[in-house]
Amino acid sequence: MEPRSDRQEMALLAILIACGEKAIEAFQASDNPVDSDFLAELQRVIERSRDELVALRQANPEPS
């Protein structure tokens, strides 16, 4: 199995961020109680993923 390219890594991070954000939106919109620790951890995952995505984009700028 070949290692993922930076482009693939960026795509996976973007998907992870979007899924996490939508999950938080759904939890907040529902009338069901949500575990606050779970939401906090999900938010941390999103923030770490954003940081990694920014770092990858800075290391691999898009050609102009």
PyMOL commands that set and color helices and strands:
alter all, ss='L'
color gray80, all
select helices_A, chain A and resi 6-29+36-59
alter helices_A, ss='H'
color red, helices_A
deselect
rebuild
show_as cartoon
